[in-house]
């Protein structure tokens, strides 16, 4: 994943309406096609960002971000 420092903040803003617990598929259904700036001049969809996560369900935002950062 790119090292753009604002990426997590921008992803978090995209996920503002997400309610937990939630599954990875539910996140994709709700916001999977939305884009997030991941580098100075690069954007990825939420689907592309969370694709590497192996975990399928998340009890809270902290669990989601731990899974994301562990990829």
mmCIF file of the N, C-alpha and C atoms, coordinates in Angstrom:
data_MODEL
# 
_entry.id   MODEL 
# 
loop_
_atom_site.group_PDB 
_atom_site.id 
_atom_site.type_symbol 
_atom_site.label_atom_id 
_atom_site.label_alt_id 
_atom_site.label_comp_id 
_atom_site.label_asym_id 
_atom_site.label_entity_id 
_atom_site.label_seq_id 
_atom_site.pdbx_PDB_ins_code 
_atom_site.Cartn_x 
_atom_site.Cartn_y 
_atom_site.Cartn_z 
_atom_site.occupancy 
_atom_site.B_iso_or_equiv 
_atom_site.pdbx_formal_charge 
_atom_site.auth_seq_id 
_atom_site.auth_comp_id 
_atom_site.auth_asym_id 
_atom_site.auth_atom_id 
_atom_site.pdbx_PDB_model_num 
ATOM 1   N N  . UNK A 1 1  ? 0.838   -1.174  0.000  1.00 0.00 ? 1  UNK A N  1 
ATOM 2   C CA . UNK A 1 1  ? 0.000   0.000   0.000  1.00 0.00 ? 1  UNK A CA 1 
ATOM 3   C C  . UNK A 1 1  ? 0.887   1.243   0.000  1.00 0.00 ? 1  UNK A C  1 
ATOM 4   N N  . UNK A 1 2  ? 0.413   2.283   -0.657 1.00 0.00 ? 2  UNK A N  1 
ATOM 5   C CA . UNK A 1 2  ? 1.177   3.524   -0.762 1.00 0.00 ? 2  UNK A CA 1 
ATOM 6   C C  . UNK A 1 2  ? 1.410   4.147   0.608  1.00 0.00 ? 2  UNK A C  1 
ATOM 7   N N  . UNK A 1 3  ? 2.424   4.988   0.695  1.00 0.00 ? 3  UNK A N  1 
ATOM 8   C CA . UNK A 1 3  ? 2.799   5.599   1.965  1.00 0.00 ? 3  UNK A CA 1 
ATOM 9   C C  . UNK A 1 3  ? 2.273   7.017   2.123  1.00 0.00 ? 3  UNK A C  1 
ATOM 10  N N  . UNK A 1 4  ? 1.273   7.396   1.348  1.00 0.00 ? 4  UNK A N  1 
ATOM 11  C CA . UNK A 1 4  ? 0.656   8.721   1.473  1.00 0.00 ? 4  UNK A CA 1 
ATOM 12  C C  . UNK A 1 4  ? 0.051   8.846   2.868  1.00 0.00 ? 4  UNK A C  1 
ATOM 13  N N  . UNK A 1 5  ? 0.524   9.788   3.647  1.00 0.00 ? 5  UNK A N  1 
ATOM 14  C CA . UNK A 1 5  ? 0.145   9.887   5.056  1.00 0.00 ? 5  UNK A CA 1 
ATOM 15  C C  . UNK A 1 5  ? -1.339  10.175  5.268  1.00 0.00 ? 5  UNK A C  1 
ATOM 16  N N  . UNK A 1 6  ? -1.990  10.813  4.329  1.00 0.00 ? 6  UNK A N  1 
ATOM 17  C CA . UNK A 1 6  ? -3.396  11.141  4.491  1.00 0.00 ? 6  UNK A CA 1 
ATOM 18  C C  . UNK A 1 6  ? -4.353  10.034  4.094  1.00 0.00 ? 6  UNK A C  1 
ATOM 19  N N  . UNK A 1 7  ? -3.838  8.937   3.543  1.00 0.00 ? 7  UNK A N  1 
ATOM 20  C CA . UNK A 1 7  ? -4.711  7.885   3.036  1.00 0.00 ? 7  UNK A CA 1 
ATOM 21  C C  . UNK A 1 7  ? -5.642  7.331   4.102  1.00 0.00 ? 7  UNK A C  1 
ATOM 22  N N  . UNK A 1 8  ? -5.147  7.024   5.279  1.00 0.00 ? 8  UNK A N  1 
ATOM 23  C CA . UNK A 1 8  ? -6.006  6.469   6.329  1.00 0.00 ? 8  UNK A CA 1 
ATOM 24  C C  . UNK A 1 8  ? -7.081  7.467   6.748  1.00 0.00 ? 8  UNK A C  1 
ATOM 25  N N  . UNK A 1 9  ? -6.724  8.711   6.830  1.00 0.00 ? 9  UNK A N  1 
ATOM 26  C CA . UNK A 1 9  ? -7.706  9.740   7.182  1.00 0.00 ? 9  UNK A CA 1 
ATOM 27  C C  . UNK A 1 9  ? -8.806  9.808   6.114  1.00 0.00 ? 9  UNK A C  1 
ATOM 28  N N  . UNK A 1 10 ? -8.411  9.806   4.858  1.00 0.00 ? 10 UNK A N  1 
ATOM 29  C CA . UNK A 1 10 ? -9.380  9.891   3.775  1.00 0.00 ? 10 UNK A CA 1 
ATOM 30  C C  . UNK A 1 10 ? -10.247 8.630   3.698  1.00 0.00 ? 10 UNK A C  1 
ATOM 31  N N  . UNK A 1 11 ? -9.653  7.473   3.946  1.00 0.00 ? 11 UNK A N  1 
ATOM 32  C CA . UNK A 1 11 ? -10.432 6.234   3.995  1.00 0.00 ? 11 UNK A CA 1 
ATOM 33  C C  . UNK A 1 11 ? -11.427 6.300   5.151  1.00 0.00 ? 11 UNK A C  1 
ATOM 34  N N  . UNK A 1 12 ? -10.966 6.761   6.299  1.00 0.00 ? 12 UNK A N  1 
ATOM 35  C CA . UNK A 1 12 ? -11.831 6.874   7.469  1.00 0.00 ? 12 UNK A CA 1 
ATOM 36  C C  . UNK A 1 12 ? -13.029 7.793   7.176  1.00 0.00 ? 12 UNK A C  1 
ATOM 37  N N  . UNK A 1 13 ? -12.792 8.889   6.461  1.00 0.00 ? 13 UNK A N  1 
ATOM 38  C CA . UNK A 1 13 ? -13.892 9.789   6.078  1.00 0.00 ? 13 UNK A CA 1 
ATOM 39  C C  . UNK A 1 13 ? -14.889 9.067   5.177  1.00 0.00 ? 13 UNK A C  1 
ATOM 40  N N  . UNK A 1 14 ? -14.394 8.242   4.241  1.00 0.00 ? 14 UNK A N  1 
ATOM 41  C CA . UNK A 1 14 ? -15.279 7.484   3.353  1.00 0.00 ? 14 UNK A CA 1 
ATOM 42  C C  . UNK A 1 14 ? -16.122 6.483   4.145  1.00 0.00 ? 14 UNK A C  1 
ATOM 43  N N  . UNK A 1 15 ? -15.585 6.012   5.266  1.00 0.00 ? 15 UNK A N  1 
ATOM 44  C CA . UNK A 1 15 ? -16.247 4.983   6.061  1.00 0.00 ? 15 UNK A CA 1 
ATOM 45  C C  . UNK A 1 15 ? -17.081 5.580   7.189  1.00 0.00 ? 15 UNK A C  1 
ATOM 46  N N  . UNK A 1 16 ? -17.334 6.869   7.163  1.00 0.00 ? 16 UNK A N  1 
ATOM 47  C CA . UNK A 1 16 ? -18.032 7.549   8.256  1.00 0.00 ? 16 UNK A CA 1 
ATOM 48  C C  . UNK A 1 16 ? -19.416 6.974   8.541  1.00 0.00 ? 16 UNK A C  1 
ATOM 49  N N  . UNK A 1 17 ? -20.097 6.467   7.531  1.00 0.00 ? 17 UNK A N  1 
ATOM 50  C CA . UNK A 1 17 ? -21.449 5.946   7.730  1.00 0.00 ? 17 UNK A CA 1 
ATOM 51  C C  . UNK A 1 17 ? -21.488 4.439   7.966  1.00 0.00 ? 17 UNK A C  1 
ATOM 52  N N  . UNK A 1 18 ? -20.329 3.824   8.073  1.00 0.00 ? 18 UNK A N  1 
ATOM 53  C CA . UNK A 1 18 ? -20.260 2.384   8.325  1.00 0.00 ? 18 UNK A CA 1 
ATOM 54  C C  . UNK A 1 18 ? -20.588 2.109   9.785  1.00 0.00 ? 18 UNK A C  1 
ATOM 55  N N  . UNK A 1 19 ? -21.454 1.141   10.029 1.00 0.00 ? 19 UNK A N  1 
ATOM 56  C CA . UNK A 1 19 ? -21.807 0.730   11.394 1.00 0.00 ? 19 UNK A CA 1 
ATOM 57  C C  . UNK A 1 19 ? -21.273 -0.666  11.649 1.00 0.00 ? 19 UNK A C  1 
ATOM 58  N N  . UNK A 1 20 ? -20.748 -0.858  12.811 1.00 0.00 ? 20 UNK A N  1 
ATOM 59  C CA . UNK A 1 20 ? -20.171 -2.154  13.218 1.00 0.00 ? 20 UNK A CA 1 
ATOM 60  C C  . UNK A 1 20 ? -21.101 -2.846  14.194 1.00 0.00 ? 20 UNK A C  1 
ATOM 61  N N  . UNK A 1 21 ? -21.093 -4.162  14.240 1.00 0.00 ? 21 UNK A N  1 
ATOM 62  C CA . UNK A 1 21 ? -20.254 -5.086  13.474 1.00 0.00 ? 21 UNK A CA 1 
ATOM 63  C C  . UNK A 1 21 ? -20.667 -5.098  12.005 1.00 0.00 ? 21 UNK A C  1 
ATOM 64  N N  . UNK A 1 22 ? -19.692 -5.475  11.152 1.00 0.00 ? 22 UNK A N  1 
ATOM 65  C CA . UNK A 1 22 ? -19.928 -5.489  9.712  1.00 0.00 ? 22 UNK A CA 1 
ATOM 66  C C  . UNK A 1 22 ? -19.012 -6.520  9.064  1.00 0.00 ? 22 UNK A C  1 
ATOM 67  N N  . UNK A 1 23 ? -19.441 -7.019  7.922  1.00 0.00 ? 23 UNK A N  1 
ATOM 68  C CA . UNK A 1 23 ? -18.601 -7.947  7.172  1.00 0.00 ? 23 UNK A CA 1 
ATOM 69  C C  . UNK A 1 23 ? -17.865 -7.179  6.077  1.00 0.00 ? 23 UNK A C  1 
ATOM 70  N N  . UNK A 1 24 ? -16.802 -7.781  5.591  1.00 0.00 ? 24 UNK A N  1 
ATOM 71  C CA . UNK A 1 24 ? -16.058 -7.195  4.485  1.00 0.00 ? 24 UNK A CA 1 
ATOM 72  C C  . UNK A 1 24 ? -16.989 -7.002  3.286  1.00 0.00 ? 24 UNK A C  1 
ATOM 73  N N  . UNK A 1 25 ? -17.834 -7.984  3.022  1.00 0.00 ? 25 UNK A N  1 
ATOM 74  C CA . UNK A 1 25 ? -18.750 -7.894  1.886  1.00 0.00 ? 25 UNK A CA 1 
ATOM 75  C C  . UNK A 1 25 ? -19.739 -6.740  2.057  1.00 0.00 ? 25 UNK A C  1 
ATOM 76  N N  . UNK A 1 26 ? -20.203 -6.520  3.273  1.00 0.00 ? 26 UNK A N  1 
ATOM 77  C CA . UNK A 1 26 ? -21.124 -5.405  3.516  1.00 0.00 ? 26 UNK A CA 1 
ATOM 78  C C  . UNK A 1 26 ? -20.442 -4.058  3.269  1.00 0.00 ? 26 UNK A C  1 
ATOM 79  N N  . UNK A 1 27 ? -19.170 -3.953  3.648  1.00 0.00 ? 27 UNK A N  1 
ATOM 80  C CA . UNK A 1 27 ? -18.416 -2.723  3.360  1.00 0.00 ? 27 UNK A CA 1 
ATOM 81  C C  . UNK A 1 27 ? -18.346 -2.528  1.853  1.00 0.00 ? 27 UNK A C  1 
ATOM 82  N N  . UNK A 1 28 ? -18.024 -3.599  1.133  1.00 0.00 ? 28 UNK A N  1 
ATOM 83  C CA . UNK A 1 28 ? -17.935 -3.509  -0.325 1.00 0.00 ? 28 UNK A CA 1 
ATOM 84  C C  . UNK A 1 28 ? -19.276 -3.129  -0.945 1.00 0.00 ? 28 UNK A C  1 
ATOM 85  N N  . UNK A 1 29 ? -20.351 -3.702  -0.429 1.00 0.00 ? 29 UNK A N  1 
ATOM 86  C CA . UNK A 1 29 ? -21.683 -3.391  -0.950 1.00 0.00 ? 29 UNK A CA 1 
ATOM 87  C C  . UNK A 1 29 ? -22.039 -1.920  -0.729 1.00 0.00 ? 29 UNK A C  1 
ATOM 88  N N  . UNK A 1 30 ? -21.615 -1.366  0.411  1.00 0.00 ? 30 UNK A N  1 
ATOM 89  C CA . UNK A 1 30 ? -21.981 0.014   0.757  1.00 0.00 ? 30 UNK A CA 1 
ATOM 90  C C  . UNK A 1 30 ? -21.087 1.054   0.086  1.00 0.00 ? 30 UNK A C  1 
ATOM 91  N N  . UNK A 1 31 ? -19.759 0.827   0.088  1.00 0.00 ? 31 UNK A N  1 
ATOM 92  C CA . UNK A 1 31 ? -18.848 1.871   -0.400 1.00 0.00 ? 31 UNK A CA 1 
ATOM 93  C C  . UNK A 1 31 ? -17.703 1.327   -1.258 1.00 0.00 ? 31 UNK A C  1 
ATOM 94  N N  . UNK A 1 32 ? -17.806 0.116   -1.708 1.00 0.00 ? 32 UNK A N  1 
ATOM 95  C CA . UNK A 1 32 ? -16.714 -0.523  -2.445 1.00 0.00 ? 32 UNK A CA 1 
ATOM 96  C C  . UNK A 1 32 ? -16.247 0.223   -3.678 1.00 0.00 ? 32 UNK A C  1 
ATOM 97  N N  . UNK A 1 33 ? -17.141 0.939   -4.343 1.00 0.00 ? 33 UNK A N  1 
ATOM 98  C CA . UNK A 1 33 ? -16.772 1.649   -5.566 1.00 0.00 ? 33 UNK A CA 1 
ATOM 99  C C  . UNK A 1 33 ? -16.282 3.067   -5.328 1.00 0.00 ? 33 UNK A C  1 
ATOM 100 N N  . UNK A 1 34 ? -16.361 3.553   -4.095 1.00 0.00 ? 34 UNK A N  1 
ATOM 101 C CA . UNK A 1 34 ? -15.894 4.906   -3.804 1.00 0.00 ? 34 UNK A CA 1 
ATOM 102 C C  . UNK A 1 34 ? -14.372 4.944   -3.845 1.00 0.00 ? 34 UNK A C  1 
ATOM 103 N N  . UNK A 1 35 ? -13.821 6.074   -4.261 1.00 0.00 ? 35 UNK A N  1 
ATOM 104 C CA . UNK A 1 35 ? -12.367 6.180   -4.393 1.00 0.00 ? 35 UNK A CA 1 
ATOM 105 C C  . UNK A 1 35 ? -11.756 6.968   -3.241 1.00 0.00 ? 35 UNK A C  1 
ATOM 106 N N  . UNK A 1 36 ? -10.491 6.651   -2.994 1.00 0.00 ? 36 UNK A N  1 
ATOM 107 C CA . UNK A 1 36 ? -9.727  7.288   -1.918 1.00 0.00 ? 36 UNK A CA 1 
ATOM 108 C C  . UNK A 1 36 ? -8.350  7.637   -2.475 1.00 0.00 ? 36 UNK A C  1 
ATOM 109 N N  . UNK A 1 37 ? -7.870  8.822   -2.172 1.00 0.00 ? 37 UNK A N  1 
ATOM 110 C CA . UNK A 1 37 ? -6.521  9.216   -2.571 1.00 0.00 ? 37 UNK A CA 1 
ATOM 111 C C  . UNK A 1 37 ? -5.523  8.411   -1.748 1.00 0.00 ? 37 UNK A C  1 
ATOM 112 N N  . UNK A 1 38 ? -4.657  7.661   -2.414 1.00 0.00 ? 38 UNK A N  1 
ATOM 113 C CA . UNK A 1 38 ? -3.711  6.801   -1.708 1.00 0.00 ? 38 UNK A CA 1 
ATOM 114 C C  . UNK A 1 38 ? -2.265  7.230   -1.906 1.00 0.00 ? 38 UNK A C  1 
ATOM 115 N N  . UNK A 1 39 ? -2.041  8.182   -2.786 1.00 0.00 ? 39 UNK A N  1 
ATOM 116 C CA . UNK A 1 39 ? -0.706  8.726   -3.022 1.00 0.00 ? 39 UNK A CA 1 
ATOM 117 C C  . UNK A 1 39 ? -0.899  10.122  -3.614 1.00 0.00 ? 39 UNK A C  1 
ATOM 118 N N  . UNK A 1 40 ? 0.175   10.807  -3.826 1.00 0.00 ? 40 UNK A N  1 
ATOM 119 C CA . UNK A 1 40 ? 0.096   12.191  -4.283 1.00 0.00 ? 40 UNK A CA 1 
ATOM 120 C C  . UNK A 1 40 ? -0.798  12.330  -5.515 1.00 0.00 ? 40 UNK A C  1 
ATOM 121 N N  . UNK A 1 41 ? -0.707  11.392  -6.444 1.00 0.00 ? 41 UNK A N  1 
ATOM 122 C CA . UNK A 1 41 ? -1.516  11.482  -7.661 1.00 0.00 ? 41 UNK A CA 1 
ATOM 123 C C  . UNK A 1 41 ? -2.166  10.140  -8.020 1.00 0.00 ? 41 UNK A C  1 
ATOM 124 N N  . UNK A 1 42 ? -2.481  9.342   -7.008 1.00 0.00 ? 42 UNK A N  1 
ATOM 125 C CA . UNK A 1 42 ? -3.083  8.024   -7.250 1.00 0.00 ? 42 UNK A CA 1 
ATOM 126 C C  . UNK A 1 42 ? -4.319  7.830   -6.378 1.00 0.00 ? 42 UNK A C  1 
ATOM 127 N N  . UNK A 1 43 ? -5.355  7.274   -6.977 1.00 0.00 ? 43 UNK A N  1 
ATOM 128 C CA . UNK A 1 43 ? -6.592  6.951   -6.276 1.00 0.00 ? 43 UNK A CA 1 
ATOM 129 C C  . UNK A 1 43 ? -6.886  5.474   -6.469 1.00 0.00 ? 43 UNK A C  1 
ATOM 130 N N  . UNK A 1 44 ? -7.440  4.840   -5.431 1.00 0.00 ? 44 UNK A N  1 
ATOM 131 C CA . UNK A 1 44 ? -7.909  3.462   -5.515 1.00 0.00 ? 44 UNK A CA 1 
ATOM 132 C C  . UNK A 1 44 ? -9.321  3.399   -4.973 1.00 0.00 ? 44 UNK A C  1 
ATOM 133 N N  . UNK A 1 45 ? -10.067 2.410   -5.424 1.00 0.00 ? 45 UNK A N  1 
ATOM 134 C CA . UNK A 1 45 ? -11.398 2.202   -4.856 1.00 0.00 ? 45 UNK A CA 1 
ATOM 135 C C  . UNK A 1 45 ? -11.243 1.564   -3.479 1.00 0.00 ? 45 UNK A C  1 
ATOM 136 N N  . UNK A 1 46 ? -12.262 1.705   -2.661 1.00 0.00 ? 46 UNK A N  1 
ATOM 137 C CA . UNK A 1 46 ? -12.259 1.042   -1.355 1.00 0.00 ? 46 UNK A CA 1 
ATOM 138 C C  . UNK A 1 46 ? -12.096 -0.462  -1.564 1.00 0.00 ? 46 UNK A C  1 
ATOM 139 N N  . UNK A 1 47 ? -12.720 -0.984  -2.599 1.00 0.00 ? 47 UNK A N  1 
ATOM 140 C CA . UNK A 1 47 ? -12.593 -2.411  -2.911 1.00 0.00 ? 47 UNK A CA 1 
ATOM 141 C C  . UNK A 1 47 ? -11.128 -2.800  -3.112 1.00 0.00 ? 47 UNK A C  1 
ATOM 142 N N  . UNK A 1 48 ? -10.382 -2.004  -3.854 1.00 0.00 ? 48 UNK A N  1 
ATOM 143 C CA . UNK A 1 48 ? -8.966  -2.292  -4.090 1.00 0.00 ? 48 UNK A CA 1 
ATOM 144 C C  . UNK A 1 48 ? -8.150  -2.166  -2.805 1.00 0.00 ? 48 UNK A C  1 
ATOM 145 N N  . UNK A 1 49 ? -8.493  -1.212  -1.970 1.00 0.00 ? 49 UNK A N  1 
ATOM 146 C CA . UNK A 1 49 ? -7.742  -0.990  -0.733 1.00 0.00 ? 49 UNK A CA 1 
ATOM 147 C C  . UNK A 1 49 ? -7.917  -2.155  0.235  1.00 0.00 ? 49 UNK A C  1 
ATOM 148 N N  . UNK A 1 50 ? -9.165  -2.658  0.359  1.00 0.00 ? 50 UNK A N  1 
ATOM 149 C CA . UNK A 1 50 ? -9.398  -3.699  1.365  1.00 0.00 ? 50 UNK A CA 1 
ATOM 150 C C  . UNK A 1 50 ? -9.282  -5.117  0.810  1.00 0.00 ? 50 UNK A C  1 
ATOM 151 N N  . UNK A 1 51 ? -9.026  -5.258  -0.482 1.00 0.00 ? 51 UNK A N  1 
ATOM 152 C CA . UNK A 1 51 ? -8.889  -6.594  -1.089 1.00 0.00 ? 51 UNK A CA 1 
ATOM 153 C C  . UNK A 1 51 ? -7.866  -7.476  -0.370 1.00 0.00 ? 51 UNK A C  1 
ATOM 154 N N  . UNK A 1 52 ? -6.717  -6.957  0.065  1.00 0.00 ? 52 UNK A N  1 
ATOM 155 C CA . UNK A 1 52 ? -5.725  -7.816  0.712  1.00 0.00 ? 52 UNK A CA 1 
ATOM 156 C C  . UNK A 1 52 ? -6.114  -8.320  2.115  1.00 0.00 ? 52 UNK A C  1 
ATOM 157 N N  . UNK A 1 53 ? -7.159  -7.741  2.704  1.00 0.00 ? 53 UNK A N  1 
ATOM 158 C CA . UNK A 1 53 ? -7.570  -8.156  4.049  1.00 0.00 ? 53 UNK A CA 1 
ATOM 159 C C  . UNK A 1 53 ? -8.187  -9.552  3.968  1.00 0.00 ? 53 UNK A C  1 
ATOM 160 N N  . UNK A 1 54 ? -7.664  -10.470 4.767  1.00 0.00 ? 54 UNK A N  1 
ATOM 161 C CA . UNK A 1 54 ? -8.182  -11.842 4.787  1.00 0.00 ? 54 UNK A CA 1 
ATOM 162 C C  . UNK A 1 54 ? -9.358  -12.002 5.741  1.00 0.00 ? 54 UNK A C  1 
ATOM 163 N N  . UNK A 1 55 ? -9.417  -11.185 6.752  1.00 0.00 ? 55 UNK A N  1 
ATOM 164 C CA . UNK A 1 55 ? -10.490 -11.258 7.742  1.00 0.00 ? 55 UNK A CA 1 
ATOM 165 C C  . UNK A 1 55 ? -11.817 -10.898 7.078  1.00 0.00 ? 55 UNK A C  1 
ATOM 166 N N  . UNK A 1 56 ? -12.879 -11.609 7.422  1.00 0.00 ? 56 UNK A N  1 
ATOM 167 C CA . UNK A 1 56 ? -14.169 -11.414 6.761  1.00 0.00 ? 56 UNK A CA 1 
ATOM 168 C C  . UNK A 1 56 ? -15.178 -10.607 7.576  1.00 0.00 ? 56 UNK A C  1 
ATOM 169 N N  . UNK A 1 57 ? -14.994 -10.494 8.900  1.00 0.00 ? 57 UNK A N  1 
ATOM 170 C CA . UNK A 1 57 ? -15.923 -9.726  9.726  1.00 0.00 ? 57 UNK A CA 1 
ATOM 171 C C  . UNK A 1 57 ? -15.140 -8.863  10.711 1.00 0.00 ? 57 UNK A C  1 
ATOM 172 N N  . UNK A 1 58 ? -15.764 -7.763  11.095 1.00 0.00 ? 58 UNK A N  1 
ATOM 173 C CA . UNK A 1 58 ? -15.123 -6.800  11.992 1.00 0.00 ? 58 UNK A CA 1 
ATOM 174 C C  . UNK A 1 58 ? -16.123 -6.364  13.046 1.00 0.00 ? 58 UNK A C  1 
ATOM 175 N N  . UNK A 1 59 ? -15.759 -6.513  14.306 1.00 0.00 ? 59 UNK A N  1 
ATOM 176 C CA . UNK A 1 59 ? -16.655 -6.160  15.400 1.00 0.00 ? 59 UNK A CA 1 
ATOM 177 C C  . UNK A 1 59 ? -16.663 -4.656  15.676 1.00 0.00 ? 59 UNK A C  1 
ATOM 178 N N  . UNK A 1 60 ? -15.584 -3.970  15.263 1.00 0.00 ? 60 UNK A N  1 
ATOM 179 C CA . UNK A 1 60 ? -15.469 -2.536  15.509 1.00 0.00 ? 60 UNK A CA 1 
ATOM 180 C C  . UNK A 1 60 ? -14.470 -1.941  14.519 1.00 0.00 ? 60 UNK A C  1 
ATOM 181 N N  . UNK A 1 61 ? -14.423 -0.621  14.470 1.00 0.00 ? 61 UNK A N  1 
ATOM 182 C CA . UNK A 1 61 ? -13.502 0.063   13.555 1.00 0.00 ? 61 UNK A CA 1 
ATOM 183 C C  . UNK A 1 61 ? -12.056 -0.281  13.862 1.00 0.00 ? 61 UNK A C  1 
ATOM 184 N N  . UNK A 1 62 ? -11.726 -0.399  15.131 1.00 0.00 ? 62 UNK A N  1 
ATOM 185 C CA . UNK A 1 62 ? -10.360 -0.730  15.505 1.00 0.00 ? 62 UNK A CA 1 
ATOM 186 C C  . UNK A 1 62 ? -9.931  -2.070  14.916 1.00 0.00 ? 62 UNK A C  1 
ATOM 187 N N  . UNK A 1 63 ? -10.818 -3.037  14.973 1.00 0.00 ? 63 UNK A N  1 
ATOM 188 C CA . UNK A 1 63 ? -10.512 -4.354  14.416 1.00 0.00 ? 63 UNK A CA 1 
ATOM 189 C C  . UNK A 1 63 ? -10.312 -4.254  12.895 1.00 0.00 ? 63 UNK A C  1 
ATOM 190 N N  . UNK A 1 64 ? -11.133 -3.453  12.229 1.00 0.00 ? 64 UNK A N  1 
ATOM 191 C CA . UNK A 1 64 ? -10.980 -3.254  10.785 1.00 0.00 ? 64 UNK A CA 1 
ATOM 192 C C  . UNK A 1 64 ? -9.625  -2.634  10.464 1.00 0.00 ? 64 UNK A C  1 
ATOM 193 N N  . UNK A 1 65 ? -9.271  -1.532  11.144 1.00 0.00 ? 65 UNK A N  1 
ATOM 194 C CA . UNK A 1 65 ? -8.017  -0.851  10.827 1.00 0.00 ? 65 UNK A CA 1 
ATOM 195 C C  . UNK A 1 65 ? -6.789  -1.685  11.194 1.00 0.00 ? 65 UNK A C  1 
ATOM 196 N N  . UNK A 1 66 ? -6.871  -2.471  12.228 1.00 0.00 ? 66 UNK A N  1 
ATOM 197 C CA . UNK A 1 66 ? -5.776  -3.398  12.560 1.00 0.00 ? 66 UNK A CA 1 
ATOM 198 C C  . UNK A 1 66 ? -5.582  -4.415  11.436 1.00 0.00 ? 66 UNK A C  1 
ATOM 199 N N  . UNK A 1 67 ? -6.699  -4.937  10.913 1.00 0.00 ? 67 UNK A N  1 
ATOM 200 C CA . UNK A 1 67 ? -6.623  -5.890  9.804  1.00 0.00 ? 67 UNK A CA 1 
ATOM 201 C C  . UNK A 1 67 ? -6.052  -5.212  8.558  1.00 0.00 ? 67 UNK A C  1 
ATOM 202 N N  . UNK A 1 68 ? -6.466  -3.984  8.294  1.00 0.00 ? 68 UNK A N  1 
ATOM 203 C CA . UNK A 1 68 ? -5.967  -3.254  7.130  1.00 0.00 ? 68 UNK A CA 1 
ATOM 204 C C  . UNK A 1 68 ? -4.466  -2.985  7.249  1.00 0.00 ? 68 UNK A C  1 
ATOM 205 N N  . UNK A 1 69 ? -4.041  -2.514  8.398  1.00 0.00 ? 69 UNK A N  1 
ATOM 206 C CA . UNK A 1 69 ? -2.631  -2.174  8.588  1.00 0.00 ? 69 UNK A CA 1 
ATOM 207 C C  . UNK A 1 69 ? -1.752  -3.414  8.661  1.00 0.00 ? 69 UNK A C  1 
ATOM 208 N N  . UNK A 1 70 ? -2.336  -4.563  8.955  1.00 0.00 ? 70 UNK A N  1 
ATOM 209 C CA . UNK A 1 70 ? -1.587  -5.808  9.016  1.00 0.00 ? 70 UNK A CA 1 
ATOM 210 C C  . UNK A 1 70 ? -1.386  -6.463  7.676  1.00 0.00 ? 70 UNK A C  1 
ATOM 211 N N  . UNK A 1 71 ? -1.955  -5.887  6.595  1.00 0.00 ? 71 UNK A N  1 
ATOM 212 C CA . UNK A 1 71 ? -1.810  -6.500  5.275  1.00 0.00 ? 71 UNK A CA 1 
ATOM 213 C C  . UNK A 1 71 ? -0.500  -6.159  4.651  1.00 0.00 ? 71 UNK A C  1 
# 
